[in-house]
Amino acid sequence: MKHLFSLFILLIFSSAVTKAQSNDNSWRVGFGINAGVATSDAFKYALGGDIRIQKDFNQRVSGTLTTGFSHFFEKDHFANYSQYGSPYNVIPVKLGVKYFVGDNFYLGGEAGAGFAFEQWGTSFLWSPSVGMAFKNGIDLSLKYEDYTKDKATKTLGLRLAYGFGTRSMTAHKKAESTVNDGATELGVSFNAGSDVNSSDNKVLGGDITLYKPLTNNLVATFSAGYTHMNRQYYSTYGIMDSKGNVYYNNNFSVRNVVPVKVGLRLFLGDIFYLGGEAGVAFASKRNTSFVYTPSLGFKFKNGLDIGAKYDNYGNRLIQDAVSLKLGYHFKL
């Protein structure tokens, strides 16, 4: 079934490309949020985001290339034992087709691979969908997603996205640029979110960031901040030596973290950006960790900065978090 589904997508995609070679059709870029329920007993919900490139071959058929990140929330997290050893975090890469039945309503299909972390490995992925795409850029769809390597990693969910034509992704004009013609800015932000494994563990924090424009669309960042998590968890894990002896390490997760990061922001339009940062997190109880933070948001000409970010820590005692960001930039 899944192989026939993939072959069907490839045949439609190839046929549409052949017919569209002589046409001047538009390219589109979309950014989506995905939320769904798992169909197994191992996980409860799945939450993620994606970036999609879409090529309109004709009025009925469009091809898509999609990648992003998804996290599956475990059902047994509070028992301090994972049925499958670790959470399921995966980066999907999919090729797909949209067929428009009317002006807005479409049927979709995607197939590709899911590159998961830790012991999960790489899985074949297929995903049928139905949705509505509107002229204002909003795209709402219902989809089923199946990572076939394990019976537990399947979801039924909704995707809410916003897309725009690539003509909107022009370089910033110097007279109107949000990067202020090379001027360095100081940003102050407030962050509020939750632990990715438990929505009950609220996360609050703030950052101070220096922004230095490198080009009209690219900005370098240097940030330091403070993050507080309102709950602690008891973490137990075992380490096996070469002789097969298992030694257990018992610790409480940390609640206070000071991240120091450097990064880049890429502006895809006058206000919309994608960001990425990496650095070191200094936590309580003398814990340190590598941290990386992908983000997206809107930076307005009046200095207001609104976005969302995901903080991933390499230390098991520091909980990963998803947060909303509200900030303001001052010219230096």
Salt bridges, closest charged atoms under 4 A:
ASP41 OD1 - LYS75 NZ 3.94
ASP50 OD1 - ARG159 NH2 2.80
GLU110 OE2 - ARG52 NH2 3.15
GLU110 OE1 - LYS94 NZ 3.22
ASP139 OD2 - LYS98 NZ 2.59
GLU145 OE2 - LYS94 NZ 2.73
GLU145 OE2 - LYS143 NZ 3.46
ASP146 OD1 - LYS154 NZ 2.63
GLU185 OE2 - LYS299 NZ 3.48
GLU185 OE1 - HIS329 ND1 2.79
ASP207 OD2 - LYS309 NZ 3.38
GLU277 OE1 - LYS261 NZ 3.81
ASP305 OD2 - ARG265 NH1 2.79
ASP305 OD2 - HIS329 NE2 2.93
ASP311 OD1 - LYS261 NZ 3.50
ASP311 OD2 - LYS309 NZ 3.55
